Amino acid sequence: MEIRVLKYFLMVAREESITKAASRLHITQPTLSRQMADLEADMGVPLLDRSGRKIALTPEGILLRRRAEEIVSLVDKTEMEVSQAAENLEGTISVAGGDLSQARDFVRLIKEFQTLHPFVHFRYYTDITPYICECMDHGCVDVGLLVEPFDREKYESFPIGKPSRVGVYMRADDPLAKKPEVWMQDLEGRPLLQGLRPDLEAMLFVRHTDQESHPAMIESDLPANLVIMVDEGMGYYISGEGVLPFLDEHRICFRPIGGKPQYIYTSLAWRRNQPFSRVTKTFIEFLKEKLK
């Protein structure tokens, strides 16, 4: 399987048309159609559904698209790192983090590093910790801003930012917003909106009752989407204070959970025993010095 053919496949998936994709790739339509047919023959499964007006991906095609994006990204990243000039520290560092107030601490470190090394380029992806770890495992992300818990044996890590007090996000006009603290029993019978991290949710006692106690439960990955749902009156969201640095407090408010305070902790992390490029090694040593 050639990288060139994977790039062709990704263009077809993006354009939903052989004709449009061929035009973007500057090749003929028959050539692209033959390449896609050969790719499906090599894989042994249909990848494209050609029955509709637009080309759609089959379930196997969706899986290949995800892996192809990782492979192509990794190849492009490797080519850039290998070709970087020896006289200057330059190249691209891929980092990732979630919707967190601690992202500002991370961004400030990136800014300081770029002041020292102005030829270094950063790619910053936004996702939740399990997916960031998966990307680091595949070599697509170098450094991740992770929310505990995560595998400390697999990743070297340093704490960053202040711990976030756990509480409830709700509409500012909600009756519970009048209370300085919200107790878990206050949420009985009310719908909870949850993230896609069962390990973290369990630690925060979100899954402490059966679903009948929390009707219309919805799960999503990023806090930004969950807070939009809160704003629409679809439920309450339990997380750490400051997950949304630019929250409109006139619409959405945060109230800590009563009782013994709970906190969410964040760290910058990278794979142990991972071969990094020269620019990434320099950045990691910079982070160690700043965070130790």
C-alpha positions as CSV (number, residue, x, y, z in Angstrom):
1,M,0.0,0.0,0.0
2,E,1.6,3.2,-1.2
3,I,1.4,6.5,0.7
4,R,0.4,8.2,-2.6
5,V,-2.6,5.9,-2.9
6,L,-3.7,6.6,0.7
7,K,-3.5,10.3,-0.1
8,Y,-5.7,9.7,-3.2
9,F,-8.2,7.8,-1.0
10,L,-8.4,10.6,1.5
11,M,-9.0,13.1,-1.2
12,V,-11.9,11.0,-2.6
13,A,-13.3,10.7,0.9
14,R,-13.0,14.4,1.4
15,E,-14.5,15.4,-2.0
16,E,-17.1,12.6,-2.1
17,S,-16.5,12.5,-5.8
18,I,-14.0,10.8,-8.1
19,T,-14.3,13.6,-10.6
20,K,-13.7,16.4,-8.0
21,A,-10.9,14.5,-6.3
22,A,-9.1,13.8,-9.7
23,S,-9.3,17.5,-10.5
24,R,-7.8,18.4,-7.1
25,L,-5.1,15.8,-7.5
26,H,-4.3,16.9,-11.1
27,I,-4.8,13.3,-12.5
28,T,-7.4,11.9,-14.8
29,Q,-10.6,10.4,-13.6
30,P,-10.0,6.9,-15.1
31,T,-6.6,6.8,-13.4
32,L,-8.1,7.7,-10.0
33,S,-10.9,5.2,-10.4
34,R,-8.4,2.5,-11.3
35,Q,-6.3,3.3,-8.2
36,M,-9.3,3.1,-5.9
37,A,-10.4,-0.2,-7.5
38,D,-6.9,-1.6,-7.0
39,L,-6.9,-0.4,-3.4
40,E,-10.2,-2.2,-2.7
41,A,-8.8,-5.3,-4.3
42,D,-5.7,-5.2,-2.2
43,M,-7.7,-4.7,1.0
44,G,-10.2,-7.4,0.0
45,V,-13.2,-5.3,1.0
46,P,-15.3,-2.5,-0.5
47,L,-14.2,0.9,0.7
48,L,-16.4,3.2,-1.3
49,D,-20.2,3.2,-1.7
50,R,-20.9,4.4,-5.2
51,S,-24.7,3.8,-5.1
52,G,-25.7,7.4,-4.3
53,R,-25.2,10.8,-5.9
54,K,-22.1,11.3,-3.8
55,I,-19.5,8.7,-2.9
56,A,-19.7,7.5,0.7
57,L,-17.4,5.4,2.8
58,T,-18.3,1.9,3.8
59,P,-17.6,0.9,7.5
60,E,-14.3,-0.5,6.3
61,G,-13.6,2.7,4.4
62,I,-14.3,4.8,7.6
63,L,-11.7,2.7,9.5
64,L,-9.2,3.0,6.7
65,R,-9.7,6.8,6.5
66,R,-8.8,7.2,10.2
67,R,-5.7,5.1,9.9
68,A,-4.7,6.7,6.6
69,E,-4.9,10.1,8.2
70,E,-2.6,9.0,11.0
71,I,-0.2,7.4,8.5
72,V,0.0,10.3,6.2
73,S,0.4,12.8,9.1
74,L,3.2,10.7,10.5
75,V,5.0,10.4,7.2
76,D,4.7,14.2,6.6
77,K,6.0,14.9,10.1
78,T,8.9,12.5,9.6
79,E,9.9,14.0,6.3
80,M,9.9,17.5,7.8
81,E,12.0,16.4,10.8
82,V,14.6,14.6,8.7
83,S,15.0,17.5,6.4
84,Q,15.3,20.2,9.0
85,A,18.4,22.4,8.7
86,A,21.3,21.5,10.9
87,E,22.4,25.1,11.5
88,N,19.1,26.2,13.2
89,L,16.7,24.5,15.5
90,E,13.7,24.2,13.3
91,G,10.9,21.7,12.6
92,T,7.4,20.9,13.7
93,I,6.3,19.7,17.2
94,S,2.9,18.2,17.5
95,V,1.1,18.8,20.8
96,A,-2.4,18.2,22.1
97,G,-4.6,19.0,25.0
98,G,-8.2,19.3,26.1
99,D,-10.5,22.2,26.9
100,L,-8.7,23.2,30.2
101,S,-7.7,26.3,32.0
102,Q,-4.2,24.7,32.3
103,A,-4.0,25.0,28.5
104,R,-3.0,28.7,29.1
105,D,0.0,27.5,31.1
106,F,1.0,25.2,28.3
107,V,0.5,27.9,25.6
108,R,2.8,30.3,27.6
109,L,5.5,27.6,27.6
110,I,5.1,27.2,23.9
111,K,5.3,31.0,23.4
112,E,8.5,31.2,25.5
113,F,10.1,28.3,23.6
114,Q,9.3,29.9,20.3
115,T,10.9,33.1,21.5
116,L,14.1,31.2,22.0
117,H,13.7,29.2,18.8
118,P,11.7,31.3,16.3
119,F,12.0,28.7,13.5
120,V,10.1,26.0,15.4
121,H,6.5,25.4,14.3
122,F,3.8,23.9,16.5
123,R,0.6,21.9,15.7
124,Y,-1.8,22.0,18.6
125,Y,-4.7,19.5,18.5
126,T,-7.7,19.5,20.9
127,D,-9.0,16.2,22.2
128,I,-9.6,14.2,25.4
129,T,-6.9,12.3,27.3
130,P,-7.5,8.7,26.0
131,Y,-7.4,9.9,22.3
132,I,-4.3,12.0,23.0
133,C,-2.5,9.0,24.5
134,E,-3.5,6.9,21.5
135,C,-2.0,9.6,19.2
136,M,1.2,9.7,21.3
137,D,1.4,5.9,21.1
138,H,1.2,6.1,17.3
139,G,3.8,8.9,17.1
140,C,1.4,11.5,15.8
141,V,1.6,13.7,18.9
142,D,4.8,14.4,20.8
143,V,3.6,16.1,24.0
144,G,0.1,15.9,25.5
145,L,-1.7,17.9,28.2
146,L,-3.3,15.0,30.1
147,V,-6.0,14.8,32.8
148,E,-5.4,12.2,35.4
149,P,-5.8,9.3,35.6
150,F,-3.4,8.0,32.9
151,D,-0.7,5.3,32.7
152,R,2.3,6.8,34.4
153,E,4.5,3.9,33.6
154,K,4.0,4.4,29.9
155,Y,4.4,8.2,30.0
156,E,6.9,10.5,31.6
157,S,4.9,13.4,33.1
158,F,5.2,16.7,35.0
159,P,2.3,18.4,36.7
160,I,1.2,21.7,35.2
161,G,-1.2,24.4,36.4
162,K,-3.3,24.5,39.5
163,P,-5.6,21.6,40.4
164,S,-9.3,22.3,39.4
165,R,-12.0,22.1,42.1
166,V,-14.7,19.7,41.0
167,G,-18.2,21.1,40.7
168,V,-21.3,21.5,38.6
169,Y,-21.9,23.6,35.5
170,M,-25.5,24.8,35.1
171,R,-27.6,27.6,33.7
172,A,-27.2,30.8,35.6
173,D,-31.0,31.0,36.0
174,D,-31.2,27.5,37.5
175,P,-32.6,27.4,41.1
176,L,-29.5,25.5,42.2
177,A,-27.3,28.4,41.1
178,K,-28.5,30.3,44.1
179,K,-26.6,27.9,46.4
180,P,-22.9,28.4,47.1
181,E,-22.3,24.7,46.9
182,V,-24.3,21.9,45.3
183,W,-24.5,18.5,46.9
184,M,-24.8,15.3,45.0
185,Q,-28.3,14.6,46.4
186,D,-29.4,17.9,44.9
187,L,-28.8,16.4,41.5
188,E,-31.0,13.3,42.1
189,G,-33.6,13.0,39.4
190,R,-31.9,15.6,37.2
191,P,-30.2,14.8,33.8
192,L,-26.4,14.7,33.8
193,L,-24.3,15.3,30.8
194,Q,-21.1,13.2,30.8
195,G,-17.8,13.1,29.1
196,L,-16.4,10.0,27.4
197,R,-14.0,9.0,30.2
198,P,-15.5,6.4,32.4
199,D,-12.4,6.3,34.6
200,L,-12.6,10.0,35.4
201,E,-16.4,10.1,35.6
202,A,-16.3,7.3,38.2
203,M,-13.6,9.1,40.2
204,L,-15.8,12.2,40.3
205,F,-18.8,10.1,41.5
206,V,-20.8,11.0,38.4
207,R,-21.9,7.4,37.9
208,H,-23.1,7.0,41.4
209,T,-26.8,6.2,40.7
210,D,-28.8,4.3,38.1
211,Q,-29.9,5.9,34.9
212,E,-33.5,6.4,36.2
213,S,-32.0,9.0,38.7
214,H,-30.5,10.9,35.8
215,P,-33.0,10.9,32.8
216,A,-32.0,12.0,29.3
217,M,-28.3,11.3,29.9
218,I,-26.0,12.4,27.0
219,E,-22.3,11.8,26.5
220,S,-19.8,13.9,24.5
221,D,-16.1,14.2,24.3
222,L,-15.2,17.9,24.6
223,P,-16.5,20.2,27.4
224,A,-17.4,23.0,24.9
225,N,-20.1,20.8,23.4
226,L,-21.4,19.8,26.8
227,V,-21.6,23.4,28.1
228,I,-23.7,24.3,24.9
229,M,-26.1,21.5,26.0
230,V,-26.1,23.0,29.5
231,D,-27.0,26.3,28.0
232,E,-29.9,24.7,26.1
233,G,-31.2,23.3,29.4
234,M,-30.5,19.7,28.6
235,G,-28.8,18.9,31.9
236,Y,-25.9,19.5,34.3
237,Y,-22.3,18.9,33.7
238,I,-19.8,17.8,36.5
239,S,-16.2,18.7,35.8
240,G,-13.3,20.8,37.1
241,E,-13.5,24.6,37.5
242,G,-12.0,26.4,34.6
243,V,-12.4,23.8,31.9
244,L,-13.8,26.6,29.7
245,P,-11.6,29.7,30.2
246,F,-13.9,32.0,28.3
247,L,-17.2,30.9,29.9
248,D,-20.0,33.5,29.8
249,E,-20.9,33.5,33.5
250,H,-24.1,35.5,32.7
251,R,-25.4,32.3,31.0
252,I,-23.5,29.4,32.6
253,C,-22.3,29.2,36.2
254,F,-20.1,26.9,38.2
255,R,-20.8,25.7,41.7
256,P,-18.4,23.4,43.7
257,I,-19.7,20.1,45.0
258,G,-20.4,20.2,48.7
259,G,-18.4,18.2,51.2
260,K,-14.8,17.3,51.0
261,P,-13.3,19.1,48.0
262,Q,-12.3,17.0,45.0
263,Y,-9.8,18.1,42.4
264,I,-8.8,17.3,38.8
265,Y,-5.1,17.2,38.2
266,T,-3.3,17.8,34.9
267,S,0.2,17.0,33.6
268,L,2.3,17.4,30.5
269,A,3.4,14.0,29.3
270,W,5.2,12.1,26.5
271,R,6.1,8.5,25.8
272,R,9.0,7.0,27.7
273,N,11.8,5.6,25.6
274,Q,10.4,7.2,22.5
275,P,12.8,8.3,19.7
276,F,12.1,12.0,19.2
277,S,13.5,14.5,16.7
278,R,16.1,16.9,17.7
279,V,13.6,19.8,18.0
280,T,11.2,17.7,20.1
281,K,14.0,16.5,22.4
282,T,15.0,20.2,22.9
283,F,11.4,21.1,23.7
284,I,11.0,18.3,26.2
285,E,14.2,19.2,28.0
286,F,12.9,22.8,28.1
287,L,9.6,21.6,29.7
288,K,11.5,19.5,32.2
289,E,13.5,22.5,33.3
290,K,10.4,24.8,33.6
291,L,8.2,22.3,35.3
292,K,10.5,20.5,37.7
